[in-house]
Amino acid sequence: MKIIKKEKFIWENLKRRSPIVLYGMGNGADKILKLCFEKEIVVSGIFASDDFIRGHSFHGFTVLPVSKIDDYFDNPAVLLCFGSELPDMLNRFETIYKKYDFYAPDVPLFGEKVFDFDFYAENKHEIETVYNLLADEKSKKVYENTINYKLSGDIGYLHNSFTTKQENACLLNIESDGLLDIGAYNGDTIEFFIQNAYDFKRVFAFEPDKKNYEKLLNKFPNAALFNICAWNKEEKLYFEQKKSRNSALSKYGKTEISGNSVDNIINEEISLIKVDVEGAEEKAIEGAQKTIEKYEPNMIISLYHRSEDVFKLPLLIHKNYPFYKLFIRQPPYVPCWDLQLYCVRKSK
């Protein structure tokens, strides 16, 4: 696996760069501003998409329209502070990327560990182990591009990795038994497989956010839906309910919810499991151990919520379930959200 030189790592690179401006507000900008402060990197301005400008102020900066960057700064480095999979927005990112030094810093959605030089050095062995476990050259290239993107912030590495959901689904040996969607959100995964003519006998879904769950009840009246958090045991948990895909477990959450394991809830044959639970993937997988061992379902597991997910979760699957071949795929998304591990059952 070829890794970029240290001088190209984003945080080392930015220390030699000025001026630096942010593109975007909200939680992502909060995290990036905090990191810049900790690494003694000076931010000179904040911009947002023109249609979002309403006289905003953010952390003491007047928020300016992104189309007017040149009116305020000469040759700035632009740091992206939000993500998107929308084609129009991806095209906008590409336009900015071609004009400026444009970076999309990789900051964890959950947890405190940043994928910087020290983090890479500490976990280099595990990262290289995962690379060597991957089942095809495409996966190895995507993984290499992902690591280099995380280290550099250069979205060019992501552009070389994108494949469609339809292409990715072709990796799976899907049978028609049960689909289990862990972290169903608005049912987009269920809809995708239905629209692509995968005829499952039963559909099961876990969704802890109450509003999302109520929408699922209306959309999929014949599915077995559970308004609980997939966990490794039965336990009361605290939840930050945002009525979106960003709802997640949090020690600061004000909503008490039920957590329970797949093994305690599901007792029917499952042929495909999707796990996308906002940083709780490890606990959800632990709670499905008996189901996985019994039915050996194909699985799609998110690898992007925590910095360590990109190596920790593949190693967990390989250690506990050696009957899987491991693939990694990246649907179009900047930054590298929706990075997915495909666990495909080996031929019996």
C-alpha positions in Angstrom: 0.0 0.0 0.0 1.4 3.3 -1.1 1.0 6.1 1.5 1.8 9.8 0.8 4.7 11.5 2.4 4.3 13.3 5.8 4.7 16.8 4.2 1.5 16.2 2.3 -0.5 15.3 5.4 -3.2 18.0 5.7 -2.4 19.4 9.1 1.3 19.6 8.4 0.6 21.1 5.1 -1.8 23.8 6.4 0.8 25.0 8.9 2.7 26.3 5.9 -0.4 27.8 4.2 -2.1 31.2 4.4 -4.8 32.5 4.2 -7.1 29.7 5.2 -10.9 29.9 5.0 -13.7 27.6 5.9 -16.6 26.6 3.6 -19.7 25.8 5.7 -21.1 26.2 9.1 -22.6 23.9 11.8 -21.1 21.0 13.6 -18.4 20.2 11.0 -17.1 23.8 11.1 -17.1 23.7 14.9 -14.9 20.6 14.9 -12.5 22.0 12.2 -12.2 25.3 13.9 -11.3 23.5 17.1 -8.7 21.4 15.4 -7.2 24.4 13.7 -6.9 26.2 17.1 -5.3 23.1 18.7 -2.8 22.8 15.8 -2.1 26.6 15.8 -3.5 27.0 12.3 -5.1 30.5 11.7 -8.5 30.7 10.1 -9.1 34.0 8.3 -12.7 33.8 7.1 -15.9 31.7 6.8 -17.9 31.2 3.6 -21.2 29.5 2.8 -23.2 28.7 -0.3 -24.7 31.9 -1.7 -28.3 30.6 -1.1 -27.6 30.1 2.6 -26.3 33.6 3.3 -28.8 35.4 5.5 -26.5 37.8 7.4 -25.1 34.9 9.4 -22.3 35.3 12.0 -20.4 32.2 13.0 -17.8 32.2 15.8 -17.3 35.9 15.5 -16.9 35.7 11.7 -19.3 37.4 9.2 -20.3 34.5 6.9 -19.6 35.5 3.3 -20.9 34.1 0.0 -18.6 31.4 -1.5 -18.9 32.9 -4.9 -17.1 36.0 -3.6 -14.0 34.4 -2.1 -11.7 36.2 -4.6 -13.1 39.6 -3.5 -11.8 39.0 0.1 -8.7 36.8 -0.2 -5.9 36.2 -2.5 -5.2 32.5 -3.3 -6.7 31.0 -0.1 -6.8 27.4 1.0 -10.5 26.4 1.4 -11.5 23.8 4.0 -14.8 22.0 3.4 -16.9 21.7 6.6 -19.9 19.7 5.5 -20.7 16.7 3.4 -23.0 15.9 0.4 -23.9 13.1 -2.0 -26.0 15.4 -4.2 -24.7 15.6 -7.8 -25.1 19.3 -8.0 -23.2 19.8 -4.8 -20.5 17.4 -5.8 -20.1 19.3 -9.0 -19.7 22.5 -7.0 -17.0 20.9 -4.9 -15.2 19.9 -8.1 -15.3 23.5 -9.4 -13.8 24.9 -6.2 -11.3 22.0 -6.1 -10.0 23.0 -9.6 -9.7 26.7 -8.7 -8.3 26.7 -5.2 -6.3 24.6 -2.8 -9.4 22.8 -1.6 -9.4 20.3 1.3 -12.1 18.3 3.0 -10.6 17.6 6.4 -11.5 14.2 7.8 -13.0 14.7 11.2 -14.8 11.9 13.0 -18.6 12.1 13.3 -18.3 10.4 16.6 -15.4 9.9 19.0 -12.4 12.1 19.6 -9.7 10.4 17.6 -8.6 12.4 14.5 -7.0 10.6 11.6 -3.8 12.6 11.7 -0.1 11.6 11.4 0.1 10.3 15.0 -3.1 8.3 14.6 -1.9 6.7 11.4 1.5 5.9 12.9 -0.1 4.3 16.0 -2.4 2.1 13.9 -0.2 1.5 10.8 0.0 -2.3 11.4 -3.7 -2.7 11.7 -4.3 -0.6 8.6 -1.9 -2.7 6.5 -3.4 -5.9 7.9 -6.8 -4.9 6.6 -5.4 -3.9 3.2 -3.9 -7.4 2.8 -7.1 -9.1 3.9 -9.2 -7.5 1.1 -10.6 -9.8 -1.5 -10.1 -7.9 -4.7 -7.8 -5.2 -6.2 -10.7 -2.7 -6.4 -11.1 -2.9 -2.6 -7.4 -2.5 -2.1 -7.3 0.6 -4.3 -10.4 2.1 -2.6 -8.8 1.4 0.8 -5.5 3.0 -0.2 -7.3 6.0 -1.6 -9.4 6.3 1.6 -6.3 6.3 3.8 -4.5 8.8 1.6 -7.6 11.0 1.5 -7.9 10.9 5.3 -4.3 11.9 5.7 -4.2 14.6 3.0 -7.8 16.0 2.9 -7.4 15.8 -0.9 -10.8 14.8 -2.4 -9.1 13.7 -5.6 -8.4 10.4 -3.9 -12.2 10.0 -3.4 -13.0 10.7 -7.0 -10.9 7.7 -8.0 -12.9 5.5 -5.7 -16.5 6.2 -6.4 -18.8 3.3 -7.5 -22.6 3.3 -7.6 -24.9 1.4 -5.2 -26.0 -0.8 -8.0 -22.5 -1.8 -8.8 -21.7 -2.4 -5.2 -24.8 -4.6 -4.7 -23.5 -6.9 -7.4 -20.9 -8.1 -4.9 -23.6 -9.8 -2.8 -24.9 -13.3 -3.2 -28.3 -12.2 -2.2 -30.9 -14.8 -1.4 -34.6 -14.1 -0.8 -34.9 -14.8 2.9 -34.8 -11.9 5.4 -33.4 -8.4 5.0 -32.4 -6.9 8.3 -31.8 -3.1 8.2 -30.0 -2.0 11.4 -30.3 1.8 11.5 -33.1 2.1 8.9 -33.4 5.9 9.0 -36.0 6.7 6.3 -36.0 3.3 4.7 -33.7 4.2 1.8 -31.8 0.9 2.0 -35.1 -1.1 2.0 -36.4 0.9 -0.9 -33.2 0.4 -2.9 -33.4 -3.4 -2.7 -37.1 -3.4 -3.5 -36.6 -1.1 -6.5 -33.8 -3.3 -7.8 -36.1 -6.4 -7.7 -34.6 -8.1 -4.7 -37.7 -10.0 -3.4 -37.2 -10.7 0.3 -39.7 -12.9 2.1 -39.5 -10.7 5.3 -38.1 -7.3 6.1 -36.9 -6.4 9.6 -35.7 -3.0 10.7 -34.3 -1.3 13.8 -34.7 2.5 14.1 -34.4 4.3 17.4 -35.5 7.7 16.3 -39.2 8.0 17.0 -40.1 10.3 14.0 -38.1 8.2 11.6 -39.8 5.1 13.0 -43.3 6.5 12.5 -42.4 7.3 8.8 -41.2 3.7 8.3 -44.5 2.4 9.7 -46.4 4.3 6.9 -44.0 3.3 4.2 -43.5 -0.4 5.0 -46.7 -1.7 6.8 -45.8 -5.3 6.2 -42.3 -5.1 7.6 -41.3 -6.0 11.2 -40.2 -2.7 12.6 -38.6 -2.1 16.0 -38.3 1.4 17.6 -35.2 0.4 19.5 -31.4 0.8 19.3 -29.5 -2.3 18.1 -27.1 -3.0 21.0 -25.2 -6.0 22.4 -27.7 -6.6 25.3 -31.0 -5.3 26.7 -30.3 -2.0 28.3 -31.7 1.5 28.7 -29.7 4.1 26.6 -29.7 7.8 26.1 -30.4 9.2 22.6 -30.0 12.6 20.9 -33.1 12.7 18.7 -32.5 15.0 15.7 -35.3 13.6 13.4 -32.7 12.9 10.7 -29.9 10.4 9.9 -27.8 12.2 12.5 -29.8 11.0 15.5 -27.5 9.0 17.7 -26.6 7.6 21.1 -25.1 10.3 23.4 -24.3 10.5 27.0 -25.8 14.0 26.8 -29.0 12.8 25.1 -32.2 13.7 26.8 -34.3 10.9 25.4 -34.2 7.5 27.1 -34.6 4.6 24.7 -34.5 0.8 24.8 -31.5 -0.9 23.5 -31.5 -4.6 22.7 -29.6 -7.2 20.6 -30.6 -8.6 17.3 -30.2 -12.1 18.8 -32.8 -11.3 21.5 -35.3 -9.9 18.9 -34.9 -11.8 15.6 -35.5 -15.6 15.3 -35.9 -16.0 11.6 -33.6 -16.7 8.7 -31.7 -13.6 7.6 -29.8 -13.4 4.3 -28.7 -9.8 4.3 -27.8 -7.4 7.1 -27.1 -3.7 6.7 -25.5 -1.9 9.7 -25.4 1.9 9.8 -25.9 3.1 13.4 -24.0 6.3 13.8 -21.0 5.1 15.6 -22.5 2.1 17.5 -21.7 -0.5 14.8 -19.4 -2.6 17.0 -22.1 -3.0 19.7 -24.7 -3.8 17.1 -22.5 -6.5 15.5 -21.7 -8.0 18.9 -25.5 -8.3 19.5 -26.0 -10.2 16.3 -23.4 -12.9 16.9 -25.7 -15.9 17.1 -27.7 -14.7 14.0 -24.5 -14.2 12.0 -23.1 -17.6 13.0 -26.3 -19.4 12.3 -27.3 -17.9 8.9 -24.0 -16.5 7.6 -25.9 -13.5 6.0 -24.1 -11.2 3.6 -23.5 -7.9 5.4 -23.0 -4.2 4.5 -21.3 -2.3 7.4 -20.6 1.4 7.6 -16.9 2.3 8.2 -17.0 6.0 8.5 -18.4 7.2 11.8 -15.3 6.8 13.9 -11.7 7.2 12.8 -10.9 3.6 14.0 -13.8 2.0 12.2 -11.8 1.8 8.9 -9.6 -0.9 10.4 -11.3 -2.0 13.7 -14.5 -3.3 12.1 -13.0 -5.3 9.3 -10.6 -6.9 11.8 -13.5 -7.7 14.1 -15.4 -9.4 11.2 -12.3 -11.3 10.0 -11.5 -12.6 13.5 -15.0 -13.7 14.5 -16.4 -14.7 11.2 -13.7 -16.1 8.9 -16.4 -17.4 6.4 -16.6 -13.9 4.8 -14.7 -12.4 2.0 -14.2 -8.7 2.6 -14.7 -5.9 0.1 -14.7 -2.1 0.5 -16.6 0.3 -1.7 -17.2 4.1 -1.7 -20.5 5.5 -3.2 -20.2 9.1 -4.4 -19.9 11.2 -1.3 -17.6 14.0 -0.1 -16.1 13.7 2.4 -15.8 9.8 2.5 -19.1 9.2 4.3 -21.0 6.1 3.3 -17.7 4.1 3.1 -18.9 0.5 3.3 -17.5 -2.9 4.1 -19.2 -5.7 2.1 -19.0 -9.1 3.9 -19.7 -11.7 1.3 -20.2 -15.3 2.4 -17.6 -17.7 0.9 -19.0 -20.6 -1.1 -19.9 -23.5 1.2 
